[in-house]
Amino acid sequence: MFNRSKSNDSLKIGRISNDSGGYIAANSQIFENIPNTSISRKILKESIKGTPIIKFGSSSPKVMIIAGIHGNELPPQIAAIKLIHKLEKLEKEDKISGTIYIIPFSSPKSTMDNSRWFNGVDLNRITSVKGSITNEILSKIKEFNLNSIGDFHSTSINSMPGKEGIFCTMKPSPESFQIAKYISDSTKSELLFYKNAGNAYKGALEDECNIALIPAVTCEVLSPNGIAKKEAWERSLDQMEYYLSYFGIISKDSI
């Protein structure tokens, strides 16, 4: 599934959905905030065909970072590209202790359109629907036998939750709470927890993972929809790095 880039970088990139492709470069807010490198160009080229997925490392634990389920939530998507560049360097230095899968653009078409929706549907409400992009992502999560997933979003002031925070649930995957608390304590993001997965948000990727006993969290930063501010993507990047730090996959001090 994963092909190594033929350029000077060592990027291992594959694709999940073939129905979600879009021209990320058409979203100037994204394009102007990501590095102009062979890595970025490779990812953007793959995004034209569908949902790109990048892999680092080969050992345990195995986790996945996801961004862009809502295409107009831009800071996490920029943060994911920034993180990919950092991890590419750490992998060369043999400083990754585990396996990291990253989906920077879950729905490139939605990101291209700067839209929350994919063909009129909220992808974070239909993870249980066979054939949906999020269901295909969930299938890969199970196929890869992952230890955890982190789903990264942004939220505007007048929406839900409307504040920076880390969502988690207590049951049936109690480690969801432990992961969220670690990120919350480390980043001073508010801890937002529910007792049971699936009660508050039907069909959300985080909930479907927790129900499947794959500990998952949703990390939110505050940002207007469709807008990318440096302080917002820096906060999202911080959440991602502490997520990886929780598992000991990277050292926060070395990144």
C-alpha positions in Angstrom: 0.0 0.0 0.0 2.8 2.4 0.9 5.2 3.6 -1.8 8.5 5.3 -1.0 8.9 8.7 -2.6 11.4 8.8 -5.5 12.7 12.2 -4.5 15.3 12.9 -1.9 12.9 12.5 1.0 12.1 9.1 2.5 8.3 9.6 2.6 6.2 6.5 2.6 2.8 7.4 1.2 -0.4 5.5 0.3 -4.1 6.2 -0.4 -7.3 5.1 1.3 -10.3 6.4 -0.5 -10.4 7.0 -4.2 -13.6 9.0 -4.1 -12.4 12.0 -2.0 -9.8 13.6 -4.2 -9.3 17.3 -4.5 -6.8 20.0 -5.4 -5.5 21.2 -2.0 -3.6 24.0 -3.7 -6.9 25.6 -4.6 -7.4 26.4 -0.9 -5.0 29.3 -0.5 -5.3 29.3 3.3 -3.8 25.8 3.3 -1.4 26.2 0.4 0.2 29.4 1.7 0.8 27.9 5.2 2.6 24.7 4.3 6.2 24.3 3.3 7.0 24.3 -0.4 9.0 21.0 -0.4 9.1 17.7 -2.2 7.2 16.2 0.7 4.3 18.7 0.4 4.2 18.3 -3.3 4.1 14.5 -3.1 1.2 14.7 -0.6 -0.8 17.3 -2.6 -0.3 15.2 -5.8 -1.6 12.1 -4.0 -4.6 14.1 -2.6 -5.8 14.7 -6.1 -6.5 11.0 -6.4 -8.0 10.5 -2.9 -7.3 10.4 0.9 -3.5 10.3 1.4 -1.9 8.4 4.3 1.7 8.6 5.4 3.6 6.1 7.5 6.6 6.5 9.8 8.3 3.8 11.7 7.6 0.0 11.9 7.4 -1.1 15.5 4.9 -0.9 18.4 3.0 1.0 19.6 1.0 1.9 16.5 -1.1 5.0 16.3 -2.9 7.2 13.8 -3.3 11.0 13.6 -6.2 12.3 11.5 -7.0 15.8 10.3 -9.5 17.3 7.8 -12.6 15.2 8.4 -14.2 18.7 8.2 -12.5 20.4 5.3 -13.0 23.9 6.5 -11.2 23.2 9.8 -7.8 24.3 8.6 -5.3 24.5 11.5 -5.1 20.7 12.1 -4.5 20.0 8.4 -1.6 22.5 8.3 -0.3 21.1 11.6 -0.4 17.6 10.2 1.8 18.7 7.2 4.2 20.5 9.6 4.3 17.3 11.8 5.1 15.1 8.7 8.1 17.2 8.0 9.3 16.9 11.6 8.8 13.2 11.7 10.6 12.7 8.3 13.7 14.2 10.0 13.3 12.2 13.2 12.9 8.9 11.2 16.2 9.6 9.5 17.8 10.1 12.9 16.2 6.9 14.2 14.2 8.8 16.9 10.8 7.2 16.3 9.9 4.4 18.8 6.8 3.0 17.2 4.6 3.4 14.1 2.7 6.6 13.2 0.1 6.8 10.4 -1.0 10.3 9.4 -3.9 11.4 7.3 -3.5 15.1 6.8 -6.5 15.6 4.5 -9.3 13.1 5.1 -11.4 14.6 2.4 -9.3 16.6 0.0 -12.4 17.6 -2.0 -13.9 19.2 1.1 -10.6 21.0 1.9 -10.4 22.2 -1.7 -13.9 23.6 -1.3 -13.2 24.9 2.2 -16.3 23.1 3.3 -17.4 21.2 6.4 -19.3 18.9 4.2 -18.5 16.1 1.7 -21.2 15.9 -0.9 -23.6 17.4 1.6 -22.8 15.0 4.4 -20.9 15.5 7.7 -18.3 12.7 7.6 -18.0 12.7 11.4 -21.6 11.5 11.7 -21.4 8.5 9.3 -18.4 6.5 10.3 -20.6 3.5 10.8 -22.0 3.8 7.2 -20.3 1.3 4.9 -18.6 3.0 1.9 -18.2 6.4 3.6 -14.7 7.9 3.8 -14.7 7.7 7.6 -15.8 4.1 7.4 -12.9 3.3 5.1 -10.6 5.0 7.5 -12.0 3.0 10.4 -11.5 -0.2 8.3 -7.8 0.7 7.9 -7.5 1.4 11.6 -8.8 -2.1 12.4 -6.7 -3.7 9.6 -3.5 -2.0 10.9 -4.3 -3.2 14.4 -3.7 0.2 15.9 -3.3 0.9 19.6 -5.0 4.3 19.4 -6.1 7.2 17.1 -6.1 10.9 17.5 -8.7 12.9 15.5 -7.8 16.6 15.2 -10.3 19.4 14.6 -10.8 23.1 15.1 -13.9 24.8 16.4 -15.3 28.4 16.0 -16.6 30.4 19.0 -20.2 30.0 18.1 -20.1 26.2 17.4 -19.7 23.1 19.4 -17.6 22.9 21.6 -16.6 26.5 20.8 -13.4 26.3 22.9 -10.1 24.5 22.9 -10.4 21.1 24.4 -9.8 17.3 24.3 -12.8 15.0 23.9 -12.8 11.5 25.3 -15.0 8.9 26.9 -14.7 6.7 30.0 -16.3 3.5 28.6 -15.8 1.1 27.0 -12.1 2.3 26.4 -10.9 3.9 29.6 -7.5 4.7 28.1 -9.3 7.3 26.0 -9.7 9.4 29.2 -6.0 8.8 30.2 -4.7 10.0 26.8 -7.0 13.0 26.9 -6.0 14.0 30.4 -2.3 13.8 29.5 -2.8 16.1 26.4 -5.0 18.4 28.4 -2.6 18.7 31.3 0.4 19.2 28.9 -1.3 21.8 26.7 -3.7 23.4 29.1 -6.6 22.4 26.8 -9.9 21.8 28.6 -10.7 18.1 29.3 -14.1 17.3 27.7 -15.3 13.8 28.7 -18.4 11.7 28.4 -19.2 8.5 30.3 -20.1 6.3 27.3 -18.9 6.4 23.7 -21.6 6.9 21.2 -24.1 8.6 23.4 -23.4 12.3 22.5 -22.1 12.0 19.0 -23.6 9.2 16.8 -21.3 8.1 14.0 -18.2 10.1 15.1 -14.9 8.5 14.3 -13.6 8.9 17.8 -16.7 7.2 19.3 -16.7 4.3 16.8 -13.1 3.6 17.6 -13.7 3.6 21.3 -16.7 1.3 20.8 -14.4 -1.0 18.9 -12.0 -0.8 22.0 -9.4 1.3 20.2 -8.7 4.2 22.5 -9.4 7.4 20.7 -9.5 11.2 21.4 -10.7 14.2 19.5 -8.5 17.3 19.9 -10.0 20.8 19.2 -8.3 24.2 18.8 -10.2 27.5 18.5 -10.3 29.0 15.0 -12.9 30.5 12.7 -14.1 28.1 10.1 -12.2 28.4 6.8 -9.4 30.5 8.4 -5.8 29.5 9.2 -4.0 31.5 11.8 -0.5 30.6 12.9 -1.4 30.5 16.6 -4.2 28.0 15.9 -2.1 25.6 13.9 0.7 25.8 16.3 -1.7 24.8 19.1 -2.9 21.9 17.1 0.6 20.8 16.3 1.4 21.0 20.1 -1.6 18.7 20.7 -0.4 16.2 18.1 3.1 16.1 19.5 1.9 15.5 23.1 -0.4 12.8 21.7 2.6 11.0 20.3 4.6 11.7 23.5 1.9 10.0 25.6 2.9 6.7 23.9 6.6 7.3 24.1 6.8 7.3 20.3 8.6 10.6 20.2 10.2 12.7 22.8 8.6 16.2 22.9 12.0 17.6 23.7 13.6 16.3 20.5 11.0 17.5 18.0 
